[in-house]
């Protein structure tokens, strides 16, 4: 059986970029503050991930505003703003999504909901990725689209949001076929590192934009979920979204390279994702140092 993800992992420059990123993540995982405060670092990473993902959708909110909104939504719903990975999903319908606020931008609310629930989806992601993608869209888009469209692939005549200016997406029939292929890849064994798998998940979802609204939120969450589920960052201490948001023009350019379908373009995208993971790990290391200093 061929291993297409392993073939991507061998493209020029990819092994070096992955190794460098992994080294920085390992430094983070060995930080002594994590012996007693890993849950706090994970929660902070989830908050920063939500803010960065919203920014890449064109909605810029300060970290302190995001922190306040997350706390208020958590108090209203009896939940938390984020946390370590693990557990099961709490449902897959719009009825399970609560805590909407009319004064918050739908992108912000979607990013915060994803942040709060992502840790419960790890086990399901391994065995049923399509189910998790549907759930992520419910979380992302509950305040933006009609209930009957939540978690369902877009129709032929449905408009598609394009904040990154990637151009026209594939037709629904192609989307369905490629989503099936992606799900098959994710449930088969591969020798590819987690960063490579996560990059392909992220790139393919943004290439397809399967839902029409909130696809960026879903794609970036799926990238982070893959890094957790495949063991690179088992406690979800990093937020690759932060790395993407620090270089938004490079992010969009690398995505367009991926869309070209060439080996050079795919390699450029994976290298960008590896750099984003490295930036995220450094950001979380800074958080750890701040906690250490008190």
Protein Blocks (a to p, Z undefined) as FASTA:
>chain_A
ZZfklmmmmpghklmmmmmmmmmmmmmmmpmklmmmmmmmmmmmmmmmmmmmmmmnopac
dfklmmmmmmmmmmmnopafbdceedjdfbjbfklpghiafkbcfklmmmmmmmmmmmmm
mmmmmmmmmlmmmmmmmmmmmmmbcfklgopacdfklccddfkonojcddfklmmmmmmm
mmmmmmpccfbdfklmmmmmmmmmmmnomnopoklmmmmmmmmmmmmmnomamnopacfk
lmmmmmmmlmmmmmmmmmnopaklmmmmmmmmmmmmmmmmmmmmmmmmmmmnZZ
